[in-house]
Amino acid sequence: MLFSSIFFLFFFLPTVLPAYFFCGPSLRNFLLFVFSLFFYAWGEGFYVFLMIGSVIVNYFFGLLIYRKQEGKSKKNLLFLAVVCNLSPLIYFKYSEFFLSIVNDCLAVLHIGAIEFPQSVHLPLGISFFTFQALSYVIDVYRKDTKPQKNILDLGLYVALFPQLIAGPIVRYHDIVRQIRDRALSINQFAIGVERFVFGLSKKTLLANPLGEVADAVFVLPGDSLTISTAWAGIICYTLQIYFDFSGYSDMAIGLGKMFGFDFLENFNYPYFSRSIREFWRRWHISLSTWFKDYLYIPLGGNRCGKARMYLNLLLVFFLCGLWHGASWTFVVWGLLHGLFIIFEHGKFGRWLTLRHPLIRHFYVILFLCNTWVFFRVDSISQAVNYLKVMYTFGPSYKFYPLTALYFDLHFFCVLIAGLILSMPVYSVFFQSIYQLRNRVSATAKLSHYFGSSCRICTLGTLFLFSIMSMAVGSYNPFIYFRF
């Protein structure tokens, strides 16, 4: 069930919210858990039992690990818990990929390929709720938190529908107090509605039209792809993936606030970064901090010398790429990010810090546009051919006729809006308005009403246009659903 769907906005959410607010505090967790299961089962059916199984397994592992004294048996229990959590993820997401690698090796030896019995369906959001479950048992092992004795509350943590399908990844120790006791207020609800509408408009008004153009470009045969078309396609995809994923995160954070939860931020204008290291402090923050806290630091981080640190970084980004998808293109994408972060730890990083901020911004955007190619295509050879067209200054600068149909006034308006809004223009603008209002104390009350009215009108307009876009258009994917 998509957040940007008519059913969710006008049937599911209007049913959940009144039921949640009018029932007693003692029933809210149970009600939210039941609706979260329904939300997941709506799209995944039988696979909802996989998530329920994850809740049950991790509930008992949490209790057992906490009771064990420090020692080998406790580590063995943690290892078993990690295996139990990762096994379904590996089977559903990576079994066909690993089998293809085995078959490639067998082909070299002139041995027949192994046939997979049937295509494996990838349950939605399995990467996200698996990482959340892992954070719970690891936090209990580290004694950062106590085990949850109420299995229903643990189930709510794993299955909570606002961030179930595509994050942000919520760590247990960050939200355990909110699960037990959370306050509801009109002000927080209003902030949640505002955040949800902004996320919805990002998705429907920016990501969808940009993604439609990007998809039209990336399906072109190689002999029909020109330099201008290739660059237009990857620029559109670069903006699409940001507005798609950050829009979903905004909607998830907004929904969380409506129900009394405060989720941590997941994006902070990543395209405003001046280095790839800074980019990963701003992009998919919940994932990057998860890998840092649960993999990079336990491996030794930067405490074991430069060589070990570089190896740790490569391993983390190798697994980060693999987490995003079972394909060599994702592995290459992850390793490229890891390699450039290693470069930034050395002489190149010192050279980069001395350059003008615009040069550093350009370096980051250029790097991202090139690496997003590997993220978008289906094979390394396709990525290489696409990059060749981008950098082959041949005679043709024309657009392919069918693709040119997309490049109308609406597209250029969306593109310009996307370029502007990918930078912190909005926040700087409103911060300036607030500062100006505070200086003019005589008209503070009037300006407050005026600012609130403008904000409400803006939200209403964005919501109306988002609904209109959803009503007339069928192109409405969420990129991160497949992860």
TACORCOR-V653976 format. One record per residue. N is the residue number from 0. RES is the residue in one letter. SS is DSSP state (a for helix, b for strand, c for the rest). PHI is phi in radians with two decimals (none if undefined). D_FIRST is the distance of its C-alpha to the first C-alpha in Angstrom with 2 decimals. Layout:
n->N res->RES ss->SS phi->PHI d_first->D_FIRST
n->N res->RES ss->SS phi->PHI d_first->D_FIRST
//
This chain:
n->0 res->M ss->c phi->none d_first->0.00
n->1 res->L ss->c phi->-1.42 d_first->3.77
n->2 res->F ss->c phi->-1.10 d_first->6.59
n->3 res->S ss->c phi->-1.61 d_first->8.58
n->4 res->S ss->c phi->-2.27 d_first->7.41
n->5 res->I ss->a phi->-1.07 d_first->9.87
n->6 res->F ss->a phi->-1.08 d_first->8.09
n->7 res->F ss->a phi->-1.14 d_first->6.89
n->8 res->L ss->a phi->-1.29 d_first->10.38
n->9 res->F ss->a phi->-2.00 d_first->12.51
n->10 res->F ss->a phi->-2.23 d_first->11.50
n->11 res->F ss->a phi->-1.17 d_first->9.52
n->12 res->L ss->a phi->-1.12 d_first->11.33
n->13 res->P ss->a phi->-1.13 d_first->14.60
n->14 res->T ss->a phi->-1.46 d_first->14.65
n->15 res->V ss->a phi->-1.22 d_first->14.23
n->16 res->L ss->a phi->-1.04 d_first->16.65
n->17 res->P ss->a phi->-1.09 d_first->19.62
n->18 res->A ss->a phi->-1.08 d_first->19.40
n->19 res->Y ss->a phi->-1.18 d_first->19.41
n->20 res->F ss->a phi->-1.33 d_first->22.31
n->21 res->F ss->a phi->-1.56 d_first->24.40
n->22 res->C ss->c phi->-1.44 d_first->24.42
n->23 res->G ss->c phi->-1.25 d_first->27.03
n->24 res->P ss->a phi->-0.95 d_first->26.64
n->25 res->S ss->a phi->-1.22 d_first->27.29
n->26 res->L ss->a phi->-1.78 d_first->24.22
n->27 res->R ss->a phi->-1.14 d_first->21.67
n->28 res->N ss->a phi->-1.11 d_first->20.85
n->29 res->F ss->a phi->-1.10 d_first->20.52
n->30 res->L ss->a phi->-1.09 d_first->18.30
n->31 res->L ss->a phi->-1.16 d_first->15.96
n->32 res->F ss->a phi->-1.14 d_first->16.00
n->33 res->V ss->a phi->-1.11 d_first->15.24
n->34 res->F ss->a phi->-1.14 d_first->12.24
n->35 res->S ss->a phi->-1.15 d_first->11.02
n->36 res->L ss->a phi->-1.12 d_first->11.71
n->37 res->F ss->a phi->-1.08 d_first->9.92
n->38 res->F ss->a phi->-0.99 d_first->6.65
n->39 res->Y ss->a phi->-1.26 d_first->7.46
n->40 res->A ss->a phi->-1.14 d_first->9.06
n->41 res->W ss->a phi->-1.00 d_first->6.50
n->42 res->G ss->a phi->-1.75 d_first->5.76
n->43 res->E ss->a phi->-2.01 d_first->9.18
n->44 res->G ss->a phi->0.99 d_first->11.42
n->45 res->F ss->a phi->-1.00 d_first->14.87
n->46 res->Y ss->a phi->-1.23 d_first->14.13
n->47 res->V ss->a phi->-1.10 d_first->13.28
n->48 res->F ss->a phi->-1.23 d_first->17.09
n->49 res->L ss->a phi->-1.12 d_first->17.58
n->50 res->M ss->a phi->-1.21 d_first->16.19
n->51 res->I ss->a phi->-1.08 d_first->18.29
n->52 res->G ss->a phi->-1.07 d_first->21.18
n->53 res->S ss->a phi->-1.09 d_first->20.88
n->54 res->V ss->a phi->-1.09 d_first->21.22
n->55 res->I ss->a phi->-1.12 d_first->24.23
n->56 res->V ss->a phi->-1.06 d_first->25.94
n->57 res->N ss->a phi->-1.27 d_first->25.77
n->58 res->Y ss->a phi->-1.07 d_first->26.89
n->59 res->F ss->a phi->-1.27 d_first->30.08
n->60 res->F ss->a phi->-1.10 d_first->30.64
n->61 res->G ss->a phi->-1.05 d_first->30.56
n->62 res->L ss->a phi->-1.15 d_first->33.19
n->63 res->L ss->a phi->-1.20 d_first->35.34
n->64 res->I ss->a phi->-1.14 d_first->35.37
n->65 res->Y ss->a phi->-1.16 d_first->36.31
n->66 res->R ss->a phi->-1.35 d_first->39.20
n->67 res->K ss->c phi->-1.32 d_first->40.67
n->68 res->Q ss->c phi->-1.33 d_first->43.48
n->69 res->E ss->c phi->-1.01 d_first->43.40
n->70 res->G ss->c phi->2.73 d_first->44.38
n->71 res->K ss->a phi->-1.14 d_first->43.54
n->72 res->S ss->a phi->-1.12 d_first->41.88
n->73 res->K ss->a phi->-1.20 d_first->39.39
n->74 res->K ss->a phi->-1.14 d_first->38.59
n->75 res->N ss->a phi->-1.12 d_first->38.25
n->76 res->L ss->a phi->-1.12 d_first->35.74
n->77 res->L ss->a phi->-1.10 d_first->33.66
n->78 res->F ss->a phi->-1.04 d_first->33.99
n->79 res->L ss->a phi->-1.13 d_first->32.84
n->80 res->A ss->a phi->-1.11 d_first->29.80
n->81 res->V ss->a phi->-1.12 d_first->28.90
n->82 res->V ss->a phi->-1.09 d_first->29.44
n->83 res->C ss->a phi->-1.11 d_first->27.29
n->84 res->N ss->a phi->-1.32 d_first->24.36
n->85 res->L ss->a phi->-1.42 d_first->24.83
n->86 res->S ss->a phi->-1.01 d_first->25.63
n->87 res->P ss->a phi->-1.07 d_first->22.14
n->88 res->L ss->a phi->-1.08 d_first->21.01
n->89 res->I ss->a phi->-1.12 d_first->24.14
n->90 res->Y ss->a phi->-1.14 d_first->23.77
n->91 res->F ss->a phi->-1.25 d_first->20.21
n->92 res->K ss->a phi->-1.75 d_first->20.41
n->93 res->Y ss->a phi->-2.09 d_first->24.13
n->94 res->S ss->a phi->-1.07 d_first->25.94
n->95 res->E ss->a phi->-1.18 d_first->26.01
n->96 res->F ss->a phi->-1.15 d_first->27.03
n->97 res->F ss->a phi->-1.13 d_first->29.80
n->98 res->L ss->a phi->-1.15 d_first->30.93
n->99 res->S ss->a phi->-1.13 d_first->31.29
n->100 res->I ss->a phi->-1.16 d_first->33.50
n->101 res->V ss->a phi->-1.06 d_first->35.57
n->102 res->N ss->a phi->-1.15 d_first->35.99
n->103 res->D ss->a phi->-1.12 d_first->37.14
n->104 res->C ss->a phi->-1.17 d_first->39.72
n->105 res->L ss->a phi->-1.15 d_first->40.81
n->106 res->A ss->a phi->-1.13 d_first->41.25
n->107 res->V ss->a phi->-1.09 d_first->43.68
n->108 res->L ss->c phi->-1.54 d_first->45.62
n->109 res->H ss->c phi->1.05 d_first->45.52
n->110 res->I ss->c phi->-1.96 d_first->43.68
n->111 res->G ss->c phi->-1.05 d_first->41.18
n->112 res->A ss->c phi->-1.28 d_first->37.48
n->113 res->I ss->c phi->-1.56 d_first->35.48
n->114 res->E ss->c phi->-1.48 d_first->32.95
n->115 res->F ss->c phi->-1.44 d_first->29.55
n->116 res->P ss->c phi->-0.91 d_first->28.95
n->117 res->Q ss->c phi->-2.80 d_first->25.49
n->118 res->S ss->c phi->-1.17 d_first->22.66
n->119 res->V ss->c phi->-1.61 d_first->20.62
n->120 res->H ss->c phi->-1.39 d_first->16.85
n->121 res->L ss->c phi->-1.63 d_first->15.43
n->122 res->P ss->c phi->-1.09 d_first->12.90
n->123 res->L ss->c phi->-1.08 d_first->10.20
n->124 res->G ss->c phi->1.27 d_first->11.76
n->125 res->I ss->a phi->-1.11 d_first->14.94
n->126 res->S ss->a phi->-1.15 d_first->17.20
n->127 res->F ss->a phi->-1.31 d_first->16.06
n->128 res->F ss->a phi->-1.29 d_first->16.30
n->129 res->T ss->a phi->-1.19 d_first->19.42
n->130 res->F ss->a phi->-1.15 d_first->21.10
n->131 res->Q ss->a phi->-1.15 d_first->20.42
n->132 res->A ss->a phi->-1.10 d_first->21.97
n->133 res->L ss->a phi->-1.11 d_first->24.82
n->134 res->S ss->a phi->-1.10 d_first->25.53
n->135 res->Y ss->a phi->-1.14 d_first->25.98
n->136 res->V ss->a phi->-1.19 d_first->28.57
n->137 res->I ss->a phi->-1.23 d_first->30.30
n->138 res->D ss->a phi->-1.10 d_first->30.62
n->139 res->V ss->a phi->-1.16 d_first->32.12
n->140 res->Y ss->a phi->-1.06 d_first->34.43
n->141 res->R ss->c phi->-1.37 d_first->35.61
n->142 res->K ss->c phi->1.12 d_first->36.08
n->143 res->D ss->c phi->-1.32 d_first->34.05
n->144 res->T ss->c phi->-2.69 d_first->32.48
n->145 res->K ss->c phi->-1.55 d_first->33.20
n->146 res->P ss->c phi->-1.17 d_first->31.11
n->147 res->Q ss->c phi->-1.42 d_first->28.71
n->148 res->K ss->c phi->-1.51 d_first->30.48
n->149 res->N ss->c phi->-1.73 d_first->27.75
n->150 res->I ss->a phi->-1.12 d_first->25.22
n->151 res->L ss->a phi->-1.13 d_first->22.74
n->152 res->D ss->a phi->-1.17 d_first->22.98
n->153 res->L ss->a phi->-1.15 d_first->22.55
n->154 res->G ss->a phi->-1.06 d_first->19.46
n->155 res->L ss->a phi->-1.13 d_first->18.04
n->156 res->Y ss->a phi->-1.05 d_first->19.06
n->157 res->V ss->a phi->-1.32 d_first->17.29
n->158 res->A ss->a phi->-1.78 d_first->14.04
n->159 res->L ss->c phi->-0.87 d_first->13.71
n->160 res->F ss->a phi->-1.15 d_first->10.06
n->161 res->P ss->a phi->-0.99 d_first->11.06
n->162 res->Q ss->a phi->-2.06 d_first->12.41
n->163 res->L ss->c phi->-1.27 d_first->11.03
n->164 res->I ss->c phi->-1.45 d_first->9.19
n->165 res->A ss->c phi->-2.47 d_first->11.72
n->166 res->G ss->c phi->1.39 d_first->14.38
n->167 res->P ss->c phi->-1.16 d_first->16.87
n->168 res->I ss->c phi->-1.27 d_first->18.64
n->169 res->V ss->c phi->-1.75 d_first->20.20
n->170 res->R ss->c phi->-1.40 d_first->23.56
n->171 res->Y ss->a phi->-1.06 d_first->24.62
n->172 res->H ss->a phi->-1.19 d_first->27.89
n->173 res->D ss->a phi->-1.44 d_first->26.28
n->174 res->I ss->a phi->-2.21 d_first->24.21
n->175 res->V ss->a phi->-1.04 d_first->26.19
n->176 res->R ss->a phi->-1.16 d_first->28.15
n->177 res->Q ss->a phi->-1.24 d_first->25.16
n->178 res->I ss->a phi->-1.17 d_first->23.75
n->179 res->R ss->a phi->-1.27 d_first->27.17
n->180 res->D ss->c phi->-2.71 d_first->27.89
n->181 res->R ss->c phi->-2.43 d_first->26.23
n->182 res->A ss->c phi->-1.66 d_first->27.46
n->183 res->L ss->c phi->-1.91 d_first->25.62
n->184 res->S ss->c phi->-2.55 d_first->27.14
n->185 res->I ss->a phi->-1.10 d_first->26.76
n->186 res->N ss->a phi->-1.10 d_first->27.52
n->187 res->Q ss->a phi->-1.15 d_first->24.82
n->188 res->F ss->a phi->-1.09 d_first->22.25
n->189 res->A ss->a phi->-1.10 d_first->23.54
n->190 res->I ss->a phi->-1.10 d_first->23.33
n->191 res->G ss->a phi->-1.11 d_first->19.69
n->192 res->V ss->a phi->-1.09 d_first->18.93
n->193 res->E ss->a phi->-1.04 d_first->21.02
n->194 res->R ss->a phi->-1.13 d_first->19.36
n->195 res->F ss->a phi->-1.13 d_first->15.83
n->196 res->V ss->a phi->-1.13 d_first->17.26
n->197 res->F ss->a phi->-1.07 d_first->19.08
n->198 res->G ss->a phi->-1.13 d_first->16.09
n->199 res->L ss->a phi->-1.10 d_first->14.19
n->200 res->S ss->a phi->-1.21 d_first->17.45
n->201 res->K ss->a phi->-0.99 d_first->17.92
n->202 res->K ss->a phi->-1.22 d_first->14.76
n->203 res->T ss->a phi->-1.44 d_first->15.28
n->204 res->L ss->a phi->-1.64 d_first->19.07
n->205 res->L ss->a phi->-2.06 d_first->20.15
n->206 res->A ss->a phi->-1.12 d_first->17.91
n->207 res->N ss->a phi->-1.10 d_first->16.73
n->208 res->P ss->a phi->-1.12 d_first->20.33
n->209 res->L ss->a phi->-1.17 d_first->21.83
n->210 res->G ss->a phi->-1.17 d_first->19.54
n->211 res->E ss->a phi->-1.11 d_first->20.43
n->212 res->V ss->a phi->-1.20 d_first->24.06
n->213 res->A ss->a phi->-1.04 d_first->23.72
n->214 res->D ss->a phi->-1.12 d_first->22.19
n->215 res->A ss->a phi->-1.12 d_first->25.02
n->216 res->V ss->a phi->-1.31 d_first->27.56
n->217 res->F ss->a phi->-1.28 d_first->26.46
n->218 res->V ss->c phi->-1.62 d_first->26.62
n->219 res->L ss->c phi->-1.15 d_first->30.18
n->220 res->P ss->c phi->-1.15 d_first->32.96
n->221 res->G ss->a phi->-0.98 d_first->35.24
n->222 res->D ss->a phi->-1.35 d_first->38.17
n->223 res->S ss->a phi->-1.79 d_first->36.22
n->224 res->L ss->c phi->-1.59 d_first->35.03
n->225 res->T ss->c phi->-1.99 d_first->37.26
n->226 res->I ss->a phi->-1.01 d_first->37.64
n->227 res->S ss->a phi->-1.11 d_first->36.30
n->228 res->T ss->a phi->-1.17 d_first->33.26
n->229 res->A ss->a phi->-1.11 d_first->32.53
n->230 res->W ss->a phi->-1.18 d_first->32.82
n->231 res->A ss->a phi->-1.08 d_first->30.73
n->232 res->G ss->a phi->-1.10 d_first->27.94
n->233 res->I ss->a phi->-1.31 d_first->27.98
n->234 res->I ss->a phi->-1.14 d_first->28.34
n->235 res->C ss->a phi->-1.09 d_first->25.27
n->236 res->Y ss->a phi->-1.20 d_first->23.30
n->237 res->T ss->a phi->-1.02 d_first->24.82
n->238 res->L ss->a phi->-1.31 d_first->23.57
n->239 res->Q ss->a phi->-1.03 d_first->20.15
n->240 res->I ss->a phi->-1.15 d_first->19.29
n->241 res->Y ss->a phi->-1.21 d_first->20.62
n->242 res->F ss->a phi->-1.22 d_first->18.87
n->243 res->D ss->a phi->-1.14 d_first->15.51
n->244 res->F ss->a phi->-1.35 d_first->15.72
n->245 res->S ss->a phi->-1.19 d_first->17.78
n->246 res->G ss->a phi->-1.12 d_first->15.59
n->247 res->Y ss->a phi->-1.12 d_first->12.59
n->248 res->S ss->a phi->-1.09 d_first->15.28
n->249 res->D ss->a phi->-1.06 d_first->16.63
n->250 res->M ss->a phi->-1.12 d_first->13.49
n->251 res->A ss->a phi->-1.13 d_first->13.25
n->252 res->I ss->a phi->-1.13 d_first->17.00
n->253 res->G ss->a phi->-1.12 d_first->16.94
n->254 res->L ss->a phi->-1.08 d_first->14.52
n->255 res->G ss->a phi->-1.02 d_first->16.76
n->256 res->K ss->a phi->-1.12 d_first->19.78
n->257 res->M ss->a phi->-1.06 d_first->18.61
n->258 res->F ss->c phi->-1.75 d_first->18.63
n->259 res->G ss->c phi->1.65 d_first->21.85
n->260 res->F ss->c phi->-1.75 d_first->20.90
n->261 res->D ss->c phi->-2.03 d_first->22.41
n->262 res->F ss->c phi->-1.52 d_first->20.73
n->263 res->L ss->c phi->-1.23 d_first->23.04
n->264 res->E ss->c phi->-1.11 d_first->22.78
n->265 res->N ss->c phi->-2.02 d_first->21.25
n->266 res->F ss->c phi->-2.44 d_first->22.84
n->267 res->N ss->c phi->-2.49 d_first->26.25
n->268 res->Y ss->c phi->0.82 d_first->27.07
n->269 res->P ss->a phi->-1.11 d_first->27.51
n->270 res->Y ss->a phi->-1.34 d_first->29.09
n->271 res->F ss->a phi->-1.58 d_first->31.83
n->272 res->S ss->c phi->-1.21 d_first->33.04
n->273 res->R ss->c phi->-1.98 d_first->36.60
n->274 res->S ss->c phi->-2.80 d_first->36.19
n->275 res->I ss->a phi->-1.24 d_first->33.67
n->276 res->R ss->a phi->-1.07 d_first->34.30
n->277 res->E ss->a phi->-1.17 d_first->33.33
n->278 res->F ss->a phi->-0.97 d_first->30.25
n->279 res->W ss->a phi->-1.36 d_first->28.93
n->280 res->R ss->a phi->-1.52 d_first->29.75
n->281 res->R ss->a phi->-2.00 d_first->27.51
n->282 res->W ss->c phi->-1.76 d_first->24.66
n->283 res->H ss->c phi->0.73 d_first->21.85
n->284 res->I ss->a phi->-1.01 d_first->24.26
n->285 res->S ss->a phi->-1.13 d_first->22.47
n->286 res->L ss->a phi->-1.31 d_first->22.71
n->287 res->S ss->a phi->-1.11 d_first->26.26
n->288 res->T ss->a phi->-1.25 d_first->27.51
n->289 res->W ss->a phi->-1.10 d_first->26.02
n->290 res->F ss->a phi->-1.11 d_first->28.00
n->291 res->K ss->a phi->-1.13 d_first->30.97
n->292 res->D ss->a phi->-1.36 d_first->31.18
n->293 res->Y ss->a phi->-1.88 d_first->30.35
n->294 res->L ss->a phi->-2.34 d_first->31.85
n->295 res->Y ss->a phi->-1.08 d_first->34.08
n->296 res->I ss->c phi->-1.16 d_first->36.14
n->297 res->P ss->c phi->-1.04 d_first->36.58
n->298 res->L ss->c phi->-1.28 d_first->37.82
n->299 res->G ss->c phi->2.13 d_first->40.46
n->300 res->G ss->c phi->0.96 d_first->38.91
n->301 res->N ss->c phi->-1.86 d_first->41.80
n->302 res->R ss->c phi->-1.64 d_first->44.33
n->303 res->C ss->c phi->-2.05 d_first->45.76
n->304 res->G ss->c phi->1.63 d_first->47.20
n->305 res->K ss->a phi->-1.14 d_first->45.89
n->306 res->A ss->a phi->-1.04 d_first->45.69
n->307 res->R ss->a phi->-1.18 d_first->43.55
n->308 res->M ss->a phi->-1.09 d_first->41.36
n->309 res->Y ss->a phi->-1.11 d_first->40.77
n->310 res->L ss->a phi->-1.11 d_first->39.96
n->311 res->N ss->a phi->-1.08 d_first->37.49
n->312 res->L ss->a phi->-1.11 d_first->35.78
n->313 res->L ss->a phi->-1.11 d_first->35.59
n->314 res->L ss->a phi->-1.12 d_first->34.16
n->315 res->V ss->a phi->-1.08 d_first->31.49
n->316 res->F ss->a phi->-1.36 d_first->30.40
n->317 res->F ss->a phi->-1.07 d_first->30.70
n->318 res->L ss->a phi->-1.23 d_first->28.21
n->319 res->C ss->a phi->-1.11 d_first->26.03
n->320 res->G ss->a phi->-1.10 d_first->25.94
n->321 res->L ss->a phi->-1.15 d_first->25.33
n->322 res->W ss->a phi->-1.06 d_first->22.45
n->323 res->H ss->a phi->-1.27 d_first->20.67
n->324 res->G ss->c phi->-3.11 d_first->21.21
n->325 res->A ss->c phi->-1.52 d_first->23.53
n->326 res->S ss->c phi->-2.78 d_first->25.85
n->327 res->W ss->a phi->-1.13 d_first->29.24
n->328 res->T ss->a phi->-1.12 d_first->27.99
n->329 res->F ss->a phi->-1.22 d_first->25.94
n->330 res->V ss->a phi->-1.11 d_first->29.03
n->331 res->V ss->a phi->-1.08 d_first->31.24
n->332 res->W ss->a phi->-1.02 d_first->28.97
n->333 res->G ss->a phi->-1.14 d_first->29.14
n->334 res->L ss->a phi->-1.16 d_first->32.89
n->335 res->L ss->a phi->-1.09 d_first->33.68
n->336 res->H ss->a phi->-1.12 d_first->32.21
n->337 res->G ss->a phi->-1.07 d_first->34.16
n->338 res->L ss->a phi->-1.10 d_first->37.34
n->339 res->F ss->a phi->-1.24 d_first->37.30
n->340 res->I ss->a phi->-1.18 d_first->36.76
n->341 res->I ss->a phi->-1.09 d_first->39.79
n->342 res->F ss->a phi->-1.03 d_first->41.72
n->343 res->E ss->a phi->-1.24 d_first->40.94
n->344 res->H ss->c phi->-1.40 d_first->42.49
n->345 res->G ss->c phi->-1.88 d_first->45.70
n->346 res->K ss->a phi->-1.11 d_first->48.04
n->347 res->F ss->a phi->-1.07 d_first->45.40
n->348 res->G ss->a phi->-1.11 d_first->43.61
n->349 res->R ss->a phi->-1.16 d_first->46.93
n->350 res->W ss->a phi->-1.14 d_first->47.66
n->351 res->L ss->a phi->-1.13 d_first->44.26
n->352 res->T ss->a phi->-1.15 d_first->44.78
n->353 res->L ss->c phi->-1.53 d_first->47.98
n->354 res->R ss->c phi->-1.48 d_first->46.37
n->355 res->H ss->c phi->-1.11 d_first->45.41
n->356 res->P ss->a phi->-0.93 d_first->41.86
n->357 res->L ss->a phi->-1.12 d_first->41.06
n->358 res->I ss->a phi->-1.14 d_first->42.09
n->359 res->R ss->a phi->-1.19 d_first->39.89
n->360 res->H ss->a phi->-1.08 d_first->36.87
n->361 res->F ss->a phi->-1.08 d_first->37.67
n->362 res->Y ss->a phi->-1.02 d_first->37.96
n->363 res->V ss->a phi->-1.15 d_first->34.49
n->364 res->I ss->a phi->-1.12 d_first->32.80
n->365 res->L ss->a phi->-1.12 d_first->34.81
n->366 res->F ss->a phi->-1.06 d_first->33.95
n->367 res->L ss->a phi->-1.15 d_first->30.20
n->368 res->C ss->a phi->-1.04 d_first->30.31
n->369 res->N ss->a phi->-1.25 d_first->32.14
n->370 res->T ss->a phi->-1.33 d_first->30.04
n->371 res->W ss->a phi->-1.09 d_first->26.68
n->372 res->V ss->a phi->-1.02 d_first->28.13
n->373 res->F ss->a phi->-1.13 d_first->27.97
n->374 res->F ss->a phi->-1.22 d_first->24.39
n->375 res->R ss->a phi->-1.57 d_first->23.37
n->376 res->V ss->c phi->-1.46 d_first->25.54
n->377 res->D ss->c phi->-1.71 d_first->25.57
n->378 res->S ss->c phi->-2.60 d_first->29.16
n->379 res->I ss->a phi->-1.16 d_first->31.91
n->380 res->S ss->a phi->-1.08 d_first->34.20
n->381 res->Q ss->a phi->-1.14 d_first->31.75
n->382 res->A ss->a phi->-1.12 d_first->31.46
n->383 res->V ss->a phi->-1.09 d_first->35.26
n->384 res->N ss->a phi->-1.12 d_first->35.79
n->385 res->Y ss->a phi->-1.14 d_first->33.42
n->386 res->L ss->a phi->-1.14 d_first->35.29
n->387 res->K ss->a phi->-1.05 d_first->38.57
n->388 res->V ss->a phi->-1.14 d_first->37.74
n->389 res->M ss->a phi->-1.06 d_first->36.77
n->390 res->Y ss->a phi->-2.00 d_first->40.19
n->391 res->T ss->c phi->-1.70 d_first->42.35
n->392 res->F ss->c phi->-1.42 d_first->44.22
n->393 res->G ss->c phi->-1.47 d_first->44.99
n->394 res->P ss->c phi->-1.37 d_first->46.25
n->395 res->S ss->c phi->-1.70 d_first->43.00
n->396 res->Y ss->c phi->-2.09 d_first->41.05
n->397 res->K ss->c phi->-1.56 d_first->39.56
n->398 res->F ss->c phi->-1.61 d_first->36.00
n->399 res->Y ss->c phi->-1.06 d_first->35.05
n->400 res->P ss->a phi->-0.87 d_first->35.34
n->401 res->L ss->a phi->-1.18 d_first->31.82
n->402 res->T ss->a phi->-1.23 d_first->30.28
n->403 res->A ss->a phi->-1.06 d_first->32.66
n->404 res->L ss->c phi->-1.08 d_first->30.95
n->405 res->Y ss->c phi->-1.35 d_first->28.11
n->406 res->F ss->c phi->-1.54 d_first->30.69
n->407 res->D ss->c phi->-1.90 d_first->31.26
n->408 res->L ss->a phi->-1.08 d_first->31.80
n->409 res->H ss->a phi->-1.06 d_first->28.13
n->410 res->F ss->a phi->-1.07 d_first->27.44
n->411 res->F ss->a phi->-1.18 d_first->30.38
n->412 res->C ss->a phi->-1.14 d_first->29.39
n->413 res->V ss->a phi->-1.13 d_first->25.91
n->414 res->L ss->a phi->-1.08 d_first->27.66
n->415 res->I ss->a phi->-1.12 d_first->30.22
n->416 res->A ss->a phi->-1.09 d_first->27.74
n->417 res->G ss->a phi->-1.11 d_first->25.74
n->418 res->L ss->a phi->-1.10 d_first->29.01
n->419 res->I ss->a phi->-1.23 d_first->30.12
n->420 res->L ss->a phi->-1.34 d_first->26.98
n->421 res->S ss->c phi->-1.33 d_first->26.64
n->422 res->M ss->c phi->-1.84 d_first->29.86
n->423 res->P ss->c phi->-1.31 d_first->30.46
n->424 res->V ss->a phi->-1.27 d_first->31.82
n->425 res->Y ss->a phi->-1.06 d_first->29.66
n->426 res->S ss->a phi->-1.17 d_first->30.56
n->427 res->V ss->a phi->-1.14 d_first->34.20
n->428 res->F ss->a phi->-1.10 d_first->34.43
n->429 res->F ss->a phi->-1.23 d_first->33.28
n->430 res->Q ss->a phi->-1.12 d_first->35.40
n->431 res->S ss->a phi->-1.14 d_first->38.36
n->432 res->I ss->a phi->-1.09 d_first->37.74
n->433 res->Y ss->a phi->-1.13 d_first->37.71
n->434 res->Q ss->a phi->-1.11 d_first->40.86
n->435 res->L ss->a phi->-1.13 d_first->42.58
n->436 res->R ss->a phi->-1.11 d_first->41.71
n->437 res->N ss->a phi->-1.18 d_first->43.14
n->438 res->R ss->a phi->-1.25 d_first->46.34
n->439 res->V ss->c phi->-1.61 d_first->46.93
n->440 res->S ss->a phi->-1.19 d_first->47.37
n->441 res->A ss->a phi->-1.12 d_first->49.14
n->442 res->T ss->a phi->-1.97 d_first->46.11
n->443 res->A ss->a phi->-1.07 d_first->43.52
n->444 res->K ss->a phi->-1.17 d_first->42.40
n->445 res->L ss->a phi->-1.11 d_first->42.26
n->446 res->S ss->a phi->-1.17 d_first->40.39
n->447 res->H ss->a phi->-1.12 d_first->37.90
n->448 res->Y ss->a phi->-1.13 d_first->37.14
n->449 res->F ss->a phi->-1.12 d_first->37.12
n->450 res->G ss->a phi->-1.11 d_first->34.72
n->451 res->S ss->a phi->-1.14 d_first->32.35
n->452 res->S ss->a phi->-1.12 d_first->32.53
n->453 res->C ss->a phi->-1.10 d_first->31.81
n->454 res->R ss->a phi->-1.15 d_first->28.81
n->455 res->I ss->a phi->-1.13 d_first->27.37
n->456 res->C ss->a phi->-1.10 d_first->28.17
n->457 res->T ss->a phi->-1.08 d_first->26.54
n->458 res->L ss->a phi->-1.10 d_first->23.27
n->459 res->G ss->a phi->-1.09 d_first->23.42
n->460 res->T ss->a phi->-1.15 d_first->24.20
n->461 res->L ss->a phi->-1.08 d_first->21.44
n->462 res->F ss->a phi->-1.13 d_first->18.83
n->463 res->L ss->a phi->-1.08 d_first->20.48
n->464 res->F ss->a phi->-1.16 d_first->20.60
n->465 res->S ss->a phi->-1.12 d_first->16.96
n->466 res->I ss->a phi->-1.13 d_first->16.09
n->467 res->M ss->a phi->-1.08 d_first->18.75
n->468 res->S ss->a phi->-1.12 d_first->17.45
n->469 res->M ss->a phi->-1.18 d_first->13.96
n->470 res->A ss->a phi->-1.25 d_first->15.92
n->471 res->V ss->a phi->-1.72 d_first->18.36
n->472 res->G ss->c phi->-1.99 d_first->16.61
n->473 res->S ss->c phi->-1.86 d_first->14.45
n->474 res->Y ss->c phi->-1.44 d_first->14.62
n->475 res->N ss->c phi->-2.66 d_first->11.48
n->476 res->P ss->c phi->-1.49 d_first->10.94
n->477 res->F ss->c phi->-2.01 d_first->10.61
n->478 res->I ss->a phi->-1.02 d_first->13.83
n->479 res->Y ss->a phi->-1.38 d_first->13.49
n->480 res->F ss->a phi->-1.11 d_first->10.53
n->481 res->R ss->a phi->-1.42 d_first->13.46
n->482 res->F ss->c phi->-1.75 d_first->15.51
//
